[in-house]
Amino acid sequence: MLNQSNQLDLMFQALADPARRMMVDRLCRGSASVSELAGPLTMSLPSVMQHLQVLELSGLVQSQKVGRVRTCTIDREVLSLAEQWISDRRALWGRRLDALGEYLAENPEDPETIKTETSPGSTK
């Protein structure tokens, strides 16, 4: 099993391509055959298979072949790793911006004072 950092690297790399994001969007609505996923794309079936392989290596997609039909499904647990990573960053930056806002509210400075203190020839 990949560690979480490597998993995220592969996932974001896989999601960097618009065709793969389109496939993931479709699979979020439910399972689909390779033919269904290839339908809206303007590429050959072998190219679609290569994109699906990247998605499978990232862990986002799983496929199963029954007879002549390969059906793909999204792994929602793996997708939730990316969601959690983004959510953690959003919370971190929210706290940092709140702290900056509090600092600025507690330390209001007159812009003219700042100009004179930092202007050339200032004695400070």
MDTraj code that builds the backbone (N, CA, C; nanometers):
import mdtraj as md
import numpy as np

residues = "MET LEU ASN GLN SER ASN GLN LEU ASP LEU MET PHE GLN ALA LEU ALA ASP PRO ALA ARG ARG MET MET VAL ASP ARG LEU CYS ARG GLY SER ALA SER VAL SER GLU LEU ALA GLY PRO LEU THR MET SER LEU PRO SER VAL MET GLN HIS LEU GLN VAL LEU GLU LEU SER GLY LEU VAL GLN SER GLN LYS VAL GLY ARG VAL ARG THR CYS THR ILE ASP ARG GLU VAL LEU SER LEU ALA GLU GLN TRP ILE SER ASP ARG ARG ALA LEU TRP GLY ARG ARG LEU ASP ALA LEU GLY GLU TYR LEU ALA GLU ASN PRO GLU ASP PRO GLU THR ILE LYS THR GLU THR SER PRO GLY SER THR LYS".split()
xyz = np.array([
    [0.0846, -0.1193, 0.0000],
    [0.0000, 0.0000, 0.0000],
    [0.0886, 0.1250, 0.0000],
    [0.0482, 0.2249, -0.0750],
    [0.1222, 0.3501, -0.0824],
    [0.0996, 0.4309, 0.0439],
    [0.2023, 0.5087, 0.0826],
    [0.1769, 0.5979, 0.1944],
    [0.0912, 0.7141, 0.1451],
    [0.0328, 0.7873, 0.2378],
    [-0.0652, 0.8901, 0.2025],
    [-0.0056, 0.9988, 0.1129],
    [0.1182, 1.0382, 0.1370],
    [0.1813, 1.1421, 0.0560],
    [0.1974, 1.0963, -0.0892],
    [0.2463, 0.9732, -0.1091],
    [0.2601, 0.9208, -0.2451],
    [0.1243, 0.9058, -0.3119],
    [0.0255, 0.8639, -0.2350],
    [-0.1108, 0.8487, -0.2871],
    [-0.1632, 0.9832, -0.3372],
    [-0.1419, 1.0879, -0.2583],
    [-0.1862, 1.2212, -0.2994],
    [-0.1117, 1.2681, -0.4240],
    [0.0192, 1.2427, -0.4290],
    [0.0975, 1.2817, -0.5469],
    [0.0403, 1.2176, -0.6728],
    [0.0160, 1.0871, -0.6669],
    [-0.0374, 1.0156, -0.7833],
    [-0.1782, 1.0633, -0.8177],
    [-0.2571, 1.0908, -0.7163],
    [-0.3945, 1.1347, -0.7392],
    [-0.3981, 1.2717, -0.8073],
    [-0.3231, 1.3665, -0.7545],
    [-0.3234, 1.5000, -0.8145],
    [-0.2611, 1.4975, -0.9542],
    [-0.1617, 1.4132, -0.9737],
    [-0.1026, 1.3972, -1.1066],
    [-0.2077, 1.3417, -1.2029],
    [-0.2842, 1.2434, -1.1580],
    [-0.3885, 1.1851, -1.2425],
    [-0.4971, 1.2876, -1.2735],
    [-0.5314, 1.3704, -1.1762],
    [-0.6374, 1.4698, -1.1949],
    [-0.5916, 1.5928, -1.2728],
    [-0.4633, 1.6003, -1.3054],
    [-0.4114, 1.7155, -1.3799],
    [-0.4596, 1.7172, -1.5245],
    [-0.5053, 1.6035, -1.5740],
    [-0.5481, 1.5944, -1.7137],
    [-0.7001, 1.6131, -1.7247],
    [-0.7459, 1.7005, -1.8157],
    [-0.8900, 1.7259, -1.8286],
    [-0.9714, 1.6021, -1.8680],
    [-0.9167, 1.5160, -1.9509],
    [-0.9904, 1.3954, -1.9914],
    [-1.0100, 1.3027, -1.8715],
    [-0.9076, 1.2915, -1.7879],
    [-0.9195, 1.2061, -1.6696],
    [-1.0161, 1.2666, -1.5688],
    [-1.0152, 1.4006, -1.5560],
    [-1.1126, 1.4643, -1.4667],
    [-1.2545, 1.4407, -1.5165],
    [-1.2735, 1.4423, -1.6477],
    [-1.4046, 1.4156, -1.7046],
    [-1.4488, 1.2728, -1.6704],
    [-1.3562, 1.1791, -1.6781],
    [-1.3882, 1.0404, -1.6437],
    [-1.4247, 1.0287, -1.4954],
    [-1.3495, 1.0945, -1.4107],
    [-1.3777, 1.0910, -1.2672],
    [-1.5140, 1.1533, -1.2394],
    [-1.5435, 1.2660, -1.3048],
    [-1.6755, 1.3288, -1.2884],
    [-1.7863, 1.2312, -1.3246],
    [-1.7686, 1.1618, -1.4356],
    [-1.8712, 1.0656, -1.4781],
    [-1.8831, 0.9513, -1.3784],
    [-1.7709, 0.9004, -1.3299],
    [-1.7729, 0.7878, -1.2371],
    [-1.8279, 0.8260, -1.0994],
    [-1.8237, 0.9533, -1.0647],
    [-1.8835, 0.9983, -0.9382],
    [-2.0358, 0.9810, -0.9410],
    [-2.0935, 0.9729, -1.0584],
    [-2.2382, 0.9505, -1.0717],
    [-2.2730, 0.8025, -1.0728],
    [-2.1731, 0.7142, -1.0825],
    [-2.1964, 0.5702, -1.0818],
    [-2.1000, 0.4985, -1.1747],
    [-2.1005, 0.3673, -1.1654],
    [-2.0127, 0.2842, -1.2485],
    [-2.0410, 0.3058, -1.3958],
    [-1.9385, 0.2822, -1.4789],
    [-1.9541, 0.2983, -1.6237],
    [-1.8573, 0.2054, -1.6947],
    [-1.8979, 0.1626, -1.8130],
    [-1.8086, 0.0811, -1.8950],
    [-1.7059, 0.1725, -1.9608],
    [-1.5988, 0.1127, -2.0092],
    [-1.4961, 0.1896, -2.0789],
    [-1.5573, 0.2598, -2.1997],
    [-1.6461, 0.1921, -2.2698],
    [-1.7117, 0.2522, -2.3871],
    [-1.7919, 0.3759, -2.3475],
    [-1.8616, 0.3695, -2.2344],
    [-1.9381, 0.4853, -2.1879],
    [-1.8453, 0.6013, -2.1540],
    [-1.7330, 0.5703, -2.0913],
    [-1.6374, 0.6755, -2.0557],
    [-1.5730, 0.7361, -2.1802],
    [-1.5515, 0.6543, -2.2817],
    [-1.4864, 0.7005, -2.4042],
    [-1.5800, 0.7837, -2.4904],
    [-1.7115, 0.7621, -2.4765],
    [-1.8104, 0.8276, -2.5620],
    [-1.7895, 0.9771, -2.5850],
    [-1.7849, 1.0572, -2.4798],
    [-1.7739, 1.2026, -2.4996],
    [-1.6324, 1.2515, -2.5327],
    [-1.5349, 1.1635, -2.5289],
    [-1.3963, 1.2042, -2.5522],
    [-1.3593, 1.1908, -2.6996],
    [-1.2744, 1.2793, -2.7452],
    [-1.2299, 1.2750, -2.8851],
    [-1.0923, 1.2092, -2.8927],
    [-1.0873, 1.0826, -2.8522],
    [-0.9615, 1.0087, -2.8583],
    [-0.9930, 0.8617, -2.8832],
    [-0.8913, 0.7902, -2.9230],
    [-0.9089, 0.6481, -2.9534],
    [-0.9311, 0.5678, -2.8249],
    [-0.9879, 0.4499, -2.8397],
    [-1.0109, 0.3625, -2.7253],
    [-0.8790, 0.3245, -2.6551],
    [-0.7695, 0.2952, -2.7292],
    [-0.6429, 0.2689, -2.6600],
    [-0.5950, 0.3879, -2.5756],
    [-0.6200, 0.5090, -2.6222],
    [-0.5823, 0.6279, -2.5435],
    [-0.6662, 0.6375, -2.4167],
    [-0.7946, 0.6075, -2.4293],
    [-0.8826, 0.6074, -2.3127],
    [-0.8322, 0.5052, -2.2109],
    [-0.7922, 0.3881, -2.2595],
    [-0.7403, 0.2837, -2.1706],
    [-0.6142, 0.3294, -2.0981],
    [-0.5284, 0.4042, -2.1665],
    [-0.4074, 0.4564, -2.1022],
    [-0.4440, 0.5538, -1.9903],
    [-0.5417, 0.6391, -2.0167],
    [-0.5868, 0.7337, -1.9139],
    [-0.6468, 0.6587, -1.7952],
    [-0.7242, 0.5567, -1.8230],
    [-0.7826, 0.4769, -1.7147],
    [-0.6743, 0.4068, -1.6326],
    [-0.5683, 0.3649, -1.6985],
    [-0.4578, 0.3008, -1.6276],
    [-0.3944, 0.3985, -1.5281],
    [-0.3787, 0.5231, -1.5688],
    [-0.3236, 0.6246, -1.4786],
    [-0.4167, 0.6432, -1.3585],
    [-0.5478, 0.6476, -1.3852],
    [-0.6448, 0.6628, -1.2768],
    [-0.6431, 0.5417, -1.1833],
    [-0.6252, 0.4236, -1.2398],
    [-0.6184, 0.3033, -1.1567],
    [-0.4908, 0.3014, -1.0723],
    [-0.3785, 0.3405, -1.1313],
    [-0.2521, 0.3442, -1.0561],
    [-0.2584, 0.4443, -0.9408],
    [-0.3368, 0.5505, -0.9584],
    [-0.3510, 0.6500, -0.8518],
    [-0.4427, 0.6000, -0.7413],
    [-0.5185, 0.4944, -0.7702],
    [-0.6114, 0.4412, -0.6724],
    [-0.7511, 0.4992, -0.6810],
    [-0.7691, 0.6006, -0.7663],
    [-0.8996, 0.6654, -0.7783],
    [-1.0046, 0.5756, -0.8422],
    [-0.9625, 0.4920, -0.9354],
    [-1.0556, 0.4108, -1.0128],
    [-1.0186, 0.2643, -1.0000],
    [-1.1202, 0.1823, -0.9929],
    [-1.1025, 0.0373, -0.9961],
    [-1.1838, -0.0136, -1.1134],
    [-1.1340, -0.1192, -1.1779],
    [-1.2098, -0.1755, -1.2894],
    [-1.2194, -0.3261, -1.2744],
    [-1.3223, -0.3788, -1.3362],
    [-1.3460, -0.5222, -1.3319],
    [-1.3973, -0.5632, -1.4690],
    [-1.3424, -0.6720, -1.5199],
    [-1.3844, -0.7211, -1.6504],
    [-1.4775, -0.8399, -1.6315],
    [-1.5947, -0.8291, -1.6893],
    [-1.6921, -0.9376, -1.6884],
    [-1.7250, -0.9666, -1.8343],
    [-1.6830, -1.0799, -1.8822],
    [-1.7008, -1.1112, -2.0239],
    [-1.6152, -1.0185, -2.1065],
    [-1.6793, -0.9463, -2.1972],
    [-1.6060, -0.8528, -2.2837],
    [-1.6166, -0.7088, -2.2376],
    [-1.6854, -0.6880, -2.1257],
    [-1.7092, -0.5510, -2.0787],
    [-1.6258, -0.5217, -1.9539],
    [-1.5494, -0.4131, -1.9605],
    [-1.4728, -0.3668, -1.8448],
    [-1.5509, -0.2516, -1.7831],
    [-1.5873, -0.2702, -1.6558],
    [-1.6645, -0.1685, -1.5838],
    [-1.5752, -0.1002, -1.4812],
    [-1.5842, 0.0307, -1.4768],
    [-1.5008, 0.1109, -1.3873],
    [-1.5874, 0.1726, -1.2780],
    [-1.5284, 0.1846, -1.1599],
    [-1.5936, 0.2510, -1.0473],
    [-1.4931, 0.3422, -0.9785],
    [-1.5452, 0.4446, -0.9141],
    [-1.4604, 0.5375, -0.8402],
    [-1.4421, 0.4828, -0.6992],
    [-1.3237, 0.4998, -0.6426],
    [-1.3005, 0.4622, -0.5032],
    [-1.3185, 0.5891, -0.4201],
    [-1.4343, 0.6021, -0.3610],
    [-1.4686, 0.7245, -0.2874],
    [-1.3788, 0.7476, -0.1660],
    [-1.3285, 0.6407, -0.1071],
    [-1.2393, 0.6542, 0.0081],
    [-1.1086, 0.7217, -0.0332],
    [-1.0561, 0.6830, -0.1482],
    [-0.9322, 0.7441, -0.1970],
    [-0.9589, 0.8893, -0.2367],
    [-1.0717, 0.9142, -0.3001],
    [-1.1084, 1.0508, -0.3382],
    [-1.1228, 1.1394, -0.2143],
    [-1.1694, 1.0820, -0.1049],
    [-1.1863, 1.1603, 0.0173],
    [-1.0519, 1.2031, 0.0767],
    [-0.9428, 1.1312, 0.0444],
    [-0.8093, 1.1741, 0.0897],
    [-0.7754, 1.3124, 0.0336],
    [-0.8035, 1.3325, -0.0932],
    [-0.7770, 1.4625, -0.1559],
    [-0.8667, 1.5699, -0.0941],
    [-0.9913, 1.5353, -0.0732],
    [-1.0852, 1.6293, -0.0123],
    [-1.0372, 1.6701, 0.1272],
    [-0.9909, 1.5727, 0.2055],
    [-0.9429, 1.6018, 0.3408],
    [-0.8168, 1.6877, 0.3372],
    [-0.7263, 1.6588, 0.2435],
    [-0.6028, 1.7367, 0.2315],
    [-0.6358, 1.8825, 0.1990],
    [-0.7274, 1.9033, 0.1051],
    [-0.7669, 2.0394, 0.0674],
    [-0.8369, 2.1083, 0.1839],
    [-0.9236, 2.0370, 0.2522],
    [-0.9955, 2.0920, 0.3670],
    [-0.8992, 2.1340, 0.4780],
    [-0.7981, 2.0523, 0.5033],
    [-0.6975, 2.0866, 0.6046],
    [-0.6238, 2.2147, 0.5680],
    [-0.5879, 2.2300, 0.4399],
    [-0.5174, 2.3513, 0.3960],
    [-0.6081, 2.4733, 0.4061],
    [-0.7343, 2.4567, 0.3716],
    [-0.8306, 2.5674, 0.3802],
    [-0.8433, 2.6135, 0.5251],
    [-0.8524, 2.5192, 0.6186],
    [-0.8640, 2.5541, 0.7605],
    [-0.7369, 2.6242, 0.8101],
    [-0.6214, 2.5735, 0.7689],
    [-0.4944, 2.6342, 0.8086],
    [-0.4873, 2.7795, 0.7630],
    [-0.5174, 2.8034, 0.6352],
    [-0.5096, 2.9397, 0.5829],
    [-0.6189, 3.0285, 0.6401],
    [-0.7319, 2.9706, 0.6722],
    [-0.8371, 3.0481, 0.7384],
    [-0.7896, 3.0984, 0.8737],
    [-0.7244, 3.0096, 0.9514],
    [-0.6711, 3.0503, 1.0824],
    [-0.5632, 3.1572, 1.0663],
    [-0.4764, 3.1401, 0.9677],
    [-0.3693, 3.2388, 0.9468],
    [-0.4253, 3.3755, 0.9079],
    [-0.5246, 3.3753, 0.8201],
    [-0.5836, 3.5031, 0.7793],
    [-0.6621, 3.5672, 0.8934],
    [-0.7274, 3.4855, 0.9754],
    [-0.7965, 3.5393, 1.0932],
    [-0.6964, 3.6040, 1.1879],
    [-0.5833, 3.5379, 1.2098],
    [-0.4798, 3.5929, 1.2979],
    [-0.4248, 3.7236, 1.2412],
    [-0.4051, 3.7292, 1.1114],
    [-0.3581, 3.8526, 1.0487],
    [-0.4615, 3.9631, 1.0661],
    [-0.5878, 3.9300, 1.0454],
    [-0.6946, 4.0291, 1.0634],
    [-0.6984, 4.0820, 1.2057],
    [-0.6829, 3.9930, 1.3041],
    [-0.6813, 4.0355, 1.4442],
    [-0.5617, 4.1260, 1.4715],
    [-0.4457, 4.0883, 1.4171],
    [-0.3255, 4.1698, 1.4369],
    [-0.3457, 4.3096, 1.3780],
    [-0.3978, 4.3147, 1.2575],
    [-0.4181, 4.4444, 1.1931],
    [-0.5224, 4.5277, 1.2667],
    [-0.6249, 4.4632, 1.3218],
    [-0.7270, 4.5356, 1.3976],
    [-0.6692, 4.5909, 1.5277],
    [-0.5784, 4.5171, 1.5905],
    [-0.5181, 4.5600, 1.7164],
    [-0.4059, 4.6618, 1.6964],
    [-0.3494, 4.6673, 1.5764],
    [-0.2358, 4.7549, 1.5491],
    [-0.2622, 4.8454, 1.4295],
    [-0.3670, 4.9268, 1.4383],
    [-0.3935, 5.0160, 1.3243],
    [-0.2850, 5.1235, 1.3184],
    [-0.2374, 5.1463, 1.1997],
    [-0.1350, 5.2491, 1.1829],
    [-0.1811, 5.3435, 1.0741],
    [-0.1478, 5.4691, 1.0939],
    [-0.1799, 5.5706, 0.9957],
    [-0.0861, 5.5528, 0.8762],
    [-0.1400, 5.5348, 0.7555],
    [-0.0527, 5.5158, 0.6384],
    [0.0477, 5.6287, 0.6195],
    [0.0106, 5.7514, 0.6587],
    [0.1043, 5.8637, 0.6454],
    [0.2240, 5.8456, 0.7383],
    [0.2019, 5.7904, 0.8567],
    [0.3109, 5.7662, 0.9516],
    [0.4071, 5.6631, 0.8944],
    [0.3536, 5.5612, 0.8333],
    [0.4369, 5.4567, 0.7743],
    [0.5217, 5.5153, 0.6629],
    [0.4622, 5.6024, 0.5799],
    [0.5372, 5.6637, 0.4698],
    [0.6552, 5.7441, 0.5211],
    [0.6326, 5.8288, 0.6209],
    [0.7403, 5.9146, 0.6686],
    [0.8466, 5.8362, 0.7417],
    [0.8090, 5.7284, 0.8085],
    [0.9081, 5.6496, 0.8807],
    [0.9984, 5.5724, 0.7846],
    [0.9469, 5.5380, 0.6668],
    [1.0260, 5.4576, 0.5759],
    [1.0775, 5.5357, 0.4555],
    [1.0480, 5.6656, 0.4496],
    [1.0916, 5.7423, 0.3343],
    [1.2396, 5.7730, 0.3429],
    [1.3046, 5.7908, 0.2252],
    [1.4484, 5.8236, 0.2240],
    [1.4740, 5.9553, 0.2993],
    [1.5800, 5.9595, 0.3711],
    [1.6165, 6.0807, 0.4449],
    [1.5533, 6.0856, 0.5821],
    [1.4755, 5.9849, 0.6177],
    [1.4111, 5.9802, 0.7483],
    [1.5176, 5.9568, 0.8543],
    [1.4980, 6.0175, 0.9723],
    [1.5969, 6.0032, 1.0801],
    [1.5709, 5.8783, 1.1632],
    [1.4624, 5.8098, 1.1415],
    [1.4337, 5.6886, 1.2179],
    [1.4937, 5.5687, 1.1567],
])
top = md.Topology()
chain = top.add_chain()
for i, resn in enumerate(residues, 1):
    res = top.add_residue(resn, chain, resSeq=i)
    for name in ("N", "CA", "C"):
        top.add_atom(name, md.element.get_by_symbol(name[0]), res)
traj = md.Trajectory(xyz[None], top)
